[in-house]
């Protein structure tokens, strides 16, 4: 195979590979993030009279929202 075509195919493969894993990670994180938002009852529309959230739930939320 010509070296020029090999580099073109390799570049396309790498681009598709990155795109695939980006979508897998995005979908996975979205599912986890939505689950945590449900646990903290987001959006927080009710007043402060609700019972405090469990520390475990807040830790999950914190871990997902870290930079």
Chimera marker file (.cmm) of the C-alpha trace (Angstrom):
<marker_set name="trace">
<marker id="1" x="0.000" y="0.000" z="0.000" r="1" g="1" b="0" radius="0.5"/>
<marker id="2" x="1.244" y="3.474" z="-0.806" r="1" g="1" b="0" radius="0.5"/>
<marker id="3" x="2.656" y="5.332" z="2.199" r="1" g="1" b="0" radius="0.5"/>
<marker id="4" x="0.442" y="8.344" z="1.427" r="1" g="1" b="0" radius="0.5"/>
<marker id="5" x="-2.733" y="6.239" z="1.471" r="1" g="1" b="0" radius="0.5"/>
<marker id="6" x="-1.608" y="4.385" z="4.586" r="1" g="1" b="0" radius="0.5"/>
<marker id="7" x="-1.242" y="7.674" z="6.486" r="1" g="1" b="0" radius="0.5"/>
<marker id="8" x="-4.645" y="8.814" z="5.236" r="1" g="1" b="0" radius="0.5"/>
<marker id="9" x="-6.314" y="5.604" z="6.403" r="1" g="1" b="0" radius="0.5"/>
<marker id="10" x="-4.450" y="5.710" z="9.705" r="1" g="1" b="0" radius="0.5"/>
<marker id="11" x="-5.583" y="9.290" z="10.283" r="1" g="1" b="0" radius="0.5"/>
<marker id="12" x="-9.181" y="8.391" z="9.498" r="1" g="1" b="0" radius="0.5"/>
<marker id="13" x="-9.005" y="5.380" z="11.812" r="1" g="1" b="0" radius="0.5"/>
<marker id="14" x="-7.622" y="7.484" z="14.666" r="1" g="1" b="0" radius="0.5"/>
<marker id="15" x="-10.317" y="10.112" z="14.140" r="1" g="1" b="0" radius="0.5"/>
<marker id="16" x="-13.081" y="7.480" z="14.167" r="1" g="1" b="0" radius="0.5"/>
<marker id="17" x="-11.518" y="5.777" z="17.212" r="1" g="1" b="0" radius="0.5"/>
<marker id="18" x="-11.423" y="9.037" z="19.190" r="1" g="1" b="0" radius="0.5"/>
<marker id="19" x="-14.971" y="9.892" z="18.145" r="1" g="1" b="0" radius="0.5"/>
<marker id="20" x="-16.229" y="6.455" z="19.227" r="1" g="1" b="0" radius="0.5"/>
<marker id="21" x="-14.626" y="6.620" z="22.676" r="1" g="1" b="0" radius="0.5"/>
<marker id="22" x="-15.699" y="10.223" z="23.168" r="1" g="1" b="0" radius="0.5"/>
<marker id="23" x="-19.310" y="9.156" z="22.634" r="1" g="1" b="0" radius="0.5"/>
<marker id="24" x="-18.958" y="6.104" z="24.904" r="1" g="1" b="0" radius="0.5"/>
<marker id="25" x="-17.524" y="8.209" z="27.740" r="1" g="1" b="0" radius="0.5"/>
<marker id="26" x="-20.020" y="11.031" z="27.203" r="1" g="1" b="0" radius="0.5"/>
<marker id="27" x="-22.973" y="8.658" z="27.286" r="1" g="1" b="0" radius="0.5"/>
<marker id="28" x="-21.654" y="6.867" z="30.367" r="1" g="1" b="0" radius="0.5"/>
<marker id="29" x="-21.001" y="10.091" z="32.274" r="1" g="1" b="0" radius="0.5"/>
<marker id="30" x="-24.360" y="11.525" z="31.240" r="1" g="1" b="0" radius="0.5"/>
<marker id="31" x="-26.185" y="8.512" z="32.650" r="1" g="1" b="0" radius="0.5"/>
<marker id="32" x="-24.291" y="8.716" z="35.952" r="1" g="1" b="0" radius="0.5"/>
<marker id="33" x="-24.762" y="12.473" z="36.170" r="1" g="1" b="0" radius="0.5"/>
<marker id="34" x="-28.511" y="12.214" z="35.561" r="1" g="1" b="0" radius="0.5"/>
<marker id="35" x="-28.777" y="9.500" z="38.223" r="1" g="1" b="0" radius="0.5"/>
<marker id="36" x="-27.043" y="11.719" z="40.768" r="1" g="1" b="0" radius="0.5"/>
<marker id="37" x="-29.237" y="14.684" z="39.851" r="1" g="1" b="0" radius="0.5"/>
<marker id="38" x="-32.288" y="12.516" z="40.504" r="1" g="1" b="0" radius="0.5"/>
<marker id="39" x="-30.856" y="11.487" z="43.882" r="1" g="1" b="0" radius="0.5"/>
<marker id="40" x="-30.395" y="15.105" z="44.942" r="1" g="1" b="0" radius="0.5"/>
<marker id="41" x="-33.872" y="15.865" z="43.549" r="1" g="1" b="0" radius="0.5"/>
<marker id="42" x="-32.651" y="18.423" z="41.034" r="1" g="1" b="0" radius="0.5"/>
<marker id="43" x="-33.864" y="21.040" z="40.342" r="1" g="1" b="0" radius="0.5"/>
<marker id="44" x="-34.085" y="22.124" z="43.945" r="1" g="1" b="0" radius="0.5"/>
<marker id="45" x="-37.465" y="23.819" z="43.732" r="1" g="1" b="0" radius="0.5"/>
<marker id="46" x="-38.728" y="23.127" z="47.234" r="1" g="1" b="0" radius="0.5"/>
<marker id="47" x="-37.766" y="25.052" z="50.329" r="1" g="1" b="0" radius="0.5"/>
<marker id="48" x="-35.086" y="24.243" z="52.886" r="1" g="1" b="0" radius="0.5"/>
<marker id="49" x="-37.535" y="22.173" z="54.958" r="1" g="1" b="0" radius="0.5"/>
<marker id="50" x="-36.442" y="19.019" z="53.122" r="1" g="1" b="0" radius="0.5"/>
<marker id="51" x="-34.197" y="16.618" z="54.970" r="1" g="1" b="0" radius="0.5"/>
<marker id="52" x="-30.482" y="16.933" z="54.214" r="1" g="1" b="0" radius="0.5"/>
<marker id="53" x="-29.071" y="14.767" z="51.475" r="1" g="1" b="0" radius="0.5"/>
<marker id="54" x="-26.966" y="11.749" z="52.415" r="1" g="1" b="0" radius="0.5"/>
<marker id="55" x="-23.225" y="12.346" z="52.382" r="1" g="1" b="0" radius="0.5"/>
<marker id="56" x="-22.778" y="9.488" z="49.886" r="1" g="1" b="0" radius="0.5"/>
<marker id="57" x="-25.001" y="11.252" z="47.339" r="1" g="1" b="0" radius="0.5"/>
<marker id="58" x="-23.183" y="14.546" z="47.805" r="1" g="1" b="0" radius="0.5"/>
<marker id="59" x="-19.829" y="12.781" z="47.349" r="1" g="1" b="0" radius="0.5"/>
<marker id="60" x="-21.021" y="11.224" z="44.069" r="1" g="1" b="0" radius="0.5"/>
<marker id="61" x="-22.172" y="14.631" z="42.857" r="1" g="1" b="0" radius="0.5"/>
<marker id="62" x="-18.899" y="16.217" z="43.901" r="1" g="1" b="0" radius="0.5"/>
<marker id="63" x="-16.842" y="13.554" z="42.126" r="1" g="1" b="0" radius="0.5"/>
<marker id="64" x="-18.791" y="13.968" z="38.889" r="1" g="1" b="0" radius="0.5"/>
<marker id="65" x="-18.533" y="17.754" z="38.883" r="1" g="1" b="0" radius="0.5"/>
<marker id="66" x="-14.824" y="18.050" z="39.679" r="1" g="1" b="0" radius="0.5"/>
<marker id="67" x="-12.632" y="19.595" z="37.013" r="1" g="1" b="0" radius="0.5"/>
<link id1="1" id2="2" r="1" g="1" b="0" radius="0.2"/>
<link id1="2" id2="3" r="1" g="1" b="0" radius="0.2"/>
<link id1="3" id2="4" r="1" g="1" b="0" radius="0.2"/>
<link id1="4" id2="5" r="1" g="1" b="0" radius="0.2"/>
<link id1="5" id2="6" r="1" g="1" b="0" radius="0.2"/>
<link id1="6" id2="7" r="1" g="1" b="0" radius="0.2"/>
<link id1="7" id2="8" r="1" g="1" b="0" radius="0.2"/>
<link id1="8" id2="9" r="1" g="1" b="0" radius="0.2"/>
<link id1="9" id2="10" r="1" g="1" b="0" radius="0.2"/>
<link id1="10" id2="11" r="1" g="1" b="0" radius="0.2"/>
<link id1="11" id2="12" r="1" g="1" b="0" radius="0.2"/>
<link id1="12" id2="13" r="1" g="1" b="0" radius="0.2"/>
<link id1="13" id2="14" r="1" g="1" b="0" radius="0.2"/>
<link id1="14" id2="15" r="1" g="1" b="0" radius="0.2"/>
<link id1="15" id2="16" r="1" g="1" b="0" radius="0.2"/>
<link id1="16" id2="17" r="1" g="1" b="0" radius="0.2"/>
<link id1="17" id2="18" r="1" g="1" b="0" radius="0.2"/>
<link id1="18" id2="19" r="1" g="1" b="0" radius="0.2"/>
<link id1="19" id2="20" r="1" g="1" b="0" radius="0.2"/>
<link id1="20" id2="21" r="1" g="1" b="0" radius="0.2"/>
<link id1="21" id2="22" r="1" g="1" b="0" radius="0.2"/>
<link id1="22" id2="23" r="1" g="1" b="0" radius="0.2"/>
<link id1="23" id2="24" r="1" g="1" b="0" radius="0.2"/>
<link id1="24" id2="25" r="1" g="1" b="0" radius="0.2"/>
<link id1="25" id2="26" r="1" g="1" b="0" radius="0.2"/>
<link id1="26" id2="27" r="1" g="1" b="0" radius="0.2"/>
<link id1="27" id2="28" r="1" g="1" b="0" radius="0.2"/>
<link id1="28" id2="29" r="1" g="1" b="0" radius="0.2"/>
<link id1="29" id2="30" r="1" g="1" b="0" radius="0.2"/>
<link id1="30" id2="31" r="1" g="1" b="0" radius="0.2"/>
<link id1="31" id2="32" r="1" g="1" b="0" radius="0.2"/>
<link id1="32" id2="33" r="1" g="1" b="0" radius="0.2"/>
<link id1="33" id2="34" r="1" g="1" b="0" radius="0.2"/>
<link id1="34" id2="35" r="1" g="1" b="0" radius="0.2"/>
<link id1="35" id2="36" r="1" g="1" b="0" radius="0.2"/>
<link id1="36" id2="37" r="1" g="1" b="0" radius="0.2"/>
<link id1="37" id2="38" r="1" g="1" b="0" radius="0.2"/>
<link id1="38" id2="39" r="1" g="1" b="0" radius="0.2"/>
<link id1="39" id2="40" r="1" g="1" b="0" radius="0.2"/>
<link id1="40" id2="41" r="1" g="1" b="0" radius="0.2"/>
<link id1="41" id2="42" r="1" g="1" b="0" radius="0.2"/>
<link id1="42" id2="43" r="1" g="1" b="0" radius="0.2"/>
<link id1="43" id2="44" r="1" g="1" b="0" radius="0.2"/>
<link id1="44" id2="45" r="1" g="1" b="0" radius="0.2"/>
<link id1="45" id2="46" r="1" g="1" b="0" radius="0.2"/>
<link id1="46" id2="47" r="1" g="1" b="0" radius="0.2"/>
<link id1="47" id2="48" r="1" g="1" b="0" radius="0.2"/>
<link id1="48" id2="49" r="1" g="1" b="0" radius="0.2"/>
<link id1="49" id2="50" r="1" g="1" b="0" radius="0.2"/>
<link id1="50" id2="51" r="1" g="1" b="0" radius="0.2"/>
<link id1="51" id2="52" r="1" g="1" b="0" radius="0.2"/>
<link id1="52" id2="53" r="1" g="1" b="0" radius="0.2"/>
<link id1="53" id2="54" r="1" g="1" b="0" radius="0.2"/>
<link id1="54" id2="55" r="1" g="1" b="0" radius="0.2"/>
<link id1="55" id2="56" r="1" g="1" b="0" radius="0.2"/>
<link id1="56" id2="57" r="1" g="1" b="0" radius="0.2"/>
<link id1="57" id2="58" r="1" g="1" b="0" radius="0.2"/>
<link id1="58" id2="59" r="1" g="1" b="0" radius="0.2"/>
<link id1="59" id2="60" r="1" g="1" b="0" radius="0.2"/>
<link id1="60" id2="61" r="1" g="1" b="0" radius="0.2"/>
<link id1="61" id2="62" r="1" g="1" b="0" radius="0.2"/>
<link id1="62" id2="63" r="1" g="1" b="0" radius="0.2"/>
<link id1="63" id2="64" r="1" g="1" b="0" radius="0.2"/>
<link id1="64" id2="65" r="1" g="1" b="0" radius="0.2"/>
<link id1="65" id2="66" r="1" g="1" b="0" radius="0.2"/>
<link id1="66" id2="67" r="1" g="1" b="0" radius="0.2"/>
</marker_set>
